[in-house]
Amino acid sequence: MTPEPLPVSDVLDLLETNWDFTNYIASGGQKPGFIEATGTRANGSPDPFRADLNVNDQIIGRAGNPAMDEQPIGNFKYGNRQYMVELEIYTLVDRQRLYNILREIRRVCHLKVHDMTSFQRIRFMNFSEQTQQQVNLWVGVIGIQLENRAVLLEIT
């Protein structure tokens, strides 16, 4: 039996492999860190985010909601699967850096739309800037969708 794909780690690997670091290194910054959120503690609370934003910007990947959606087609033998991934971006530099990181993620998604092995298509879905309680900290959340269309649903 083939293993189920891991959408979050696949997206982070794709970004890190295809990221154009020259824009950030030239502007005095270090390359961003790519971290996968691994889940929750035994008591159900989420793992705390720990990274030094004075060193570099951080991109945190986690499963979206829902993590996977399956829609049968025809006689329910085949179906479409969609996987949601959320990327949280953290930077201390400025709002422009946040939007530059957004642009680079969008660039990689459009450039590599059909290049993932476990998924037929990667789609940039949305972006929301989080400005509620941060001062001199810029945070944004990007929604990424991975798609597999007309795949065999029966497990053999």
C-alpha positions in Angstrom: 0.0 0.0 0.0 1.3 3.4 -0.9 1.7 5.8 2.0 -0.6 8.9 2.2 1.1 12.1 1.2 2.1 14.7 3.8 0.8 18.0 2.4 2.5 20.4 4.9 6.0 18.9 4.6 5.7 18.7 0.8 4.7 22.3 0.5 7.5 23.5 2.8 10.0 21.4 0.9 8.8 22.8 -2.4 9.1 26.4 -1.1 12.5 25.9 0.5 13.8 24.2 -2.7 12.5 26.9 -5.1 12.8 30.0 -2.9 14.8 32.9 -4.4 16.8 33.9 -1.4 18.8 36.7 -3.2 16.1 39.3 -2.6 16.3 38.9 1.2 20.0 38.4 1.6 20.7 41.5 -0.6 18.5 43.5 1.7 20.4 42.5 4.8 18.1 39.7 5.9 18.7 36.0 6.4 16.8 33.4 4.5 13.4 32.7 6.2 13.1 29.6 8.4 10.6 26.9 7.3 9.0 25.1 10.3 6.3 22.5 10.3 3.8 22.6 13.2 3.8 19.1 14.6 0.6 19.1 16.6 -0.6 19.4 20.1 0.7 18.4 23.6 -0.8 15.5 25.6 -3.1 17.9 27.3 -4.6 19.1 24.0 -2.9 22.6 23.9 -1.0 23.5 20.7 2.7 23.3 20.6 4.2 26.8 21.4 5.9 28.6 18.5 9.6 29.2 19.4 11.9 31.0 17.0 14.2 34.0 17.1 12.7 36.6 14.7 15.7 38.8 15.3 17.7 36.2 13.3 15.3 35.6 10.3 11.7 35.6 9.2 9.7 32.5 9.9 7.2 30.5 7.8 5.2 28.0 9.8 3.2 25.3 8.0 0.2 23.5 9.4 -2.7 21.6 8.2 -5.7 23.7 7.3 -9.3 23.2 8.1 -10.4 20.7 6.8 -7.0 19.1 6.3 -8.5 16.9 3.5 -11.7 16.9 1.6 -12.8 14.0 -0.6 -15.6 14.2 -3.1 -16.6 11.0 -4.9 -17.5 11.2 -8.6 -19.7 8.9 -10.7 -20.0 5.5 -9.1 -17.9 6.4 -6.0 -14.9 4.4 -7.3 -13.0 7.6 -8.2 -13.0 11.0 -6.6 -11.4 14.4 -6.1 -9.2 15.1 -3.1 -8.3 18.5 -1.8 -5.7 19.1 0.9 -5.6 22.5 2.7 -2.3 23.9 4.1 -1.9 27.1 6.1 1.3 29.1 6.1 1.8 31.6 8.9 4.4 34.3 8.1 6.2 36.2 10.9 8.6 39.1 10.4 10.0 41.9 12.5 11.2 44.0 9.6 8.2 45.8 8.2 4.9 45.3 6.3 6.8 45.5 2.9 8.8 42.4 3.9 5.6 40.5 4.8 4.2 41.3 1.3 7.5 40.4 -0.4 7.4 37.0 1.3 3.7 36.7 0.1 4.8 37.5 -3.4 7.6 34.9 -3.3 5.2 32.1 -2.1 2.7 33.0 -4.8 5.5 33.0 -7.4 6.6 29.5 -6.4 3.0 28.2 -6.4 2.4 29.6 -9.9 5.7 28.4 -11.2 5.5 24.9 -9.8 1.7 24.4 -10.2 2.1 20.9 -11.6 5.5 19.9 -10.3 4.7 18.1 -7.1 5.0 14.3 -7.0 2.2 13.5 -4.6 -0.2 16.1 -5.9 -1.5 17.1 -9.3 -1.8 20.8 -8.6 -0.8 23.4 -6.0 -3.0 26.5 -5.8 -2.4 29.7 -4.0 -5.9 30.4 -2.4 -5.8 33.5 -0.1 -3.9 35.7 2.2 -5.0 37.5 5.4 -2.9 39.9 7.4 -3.2 39.6 11.1 -3.0 43.0 12.8 -5.0 42.5 16.0 -2.5 42.7 18.9 1.0 42.9 17.4 3.2 46.0 17.6 6.3 46.0 15.3 5.5 42.4 14.4 3.9 41.6 11.0 2.0 38.4 10.7 0.1 37.0 7.7 -1.7 33.7 6.9 -1.7 32.1 3.5 -4.1 29.4 2.3 -2.7 26.8 -0.1 -4.7 24.1 -1.7 -3.3 20.8 -3.1 -5.4 18.9 -5.5 -5.7 15.3 -6.8 -8.5 14.9 -9.3 -10.1 11.7 -10.5 -8.0 9.4 -8.3 -9.0 5.8 -7.2 -10.8 5.9 -3.9 -10.9 2.2 -3.2 -8.2 1.0 -0.9 -6.8 -2.3 -2.0 
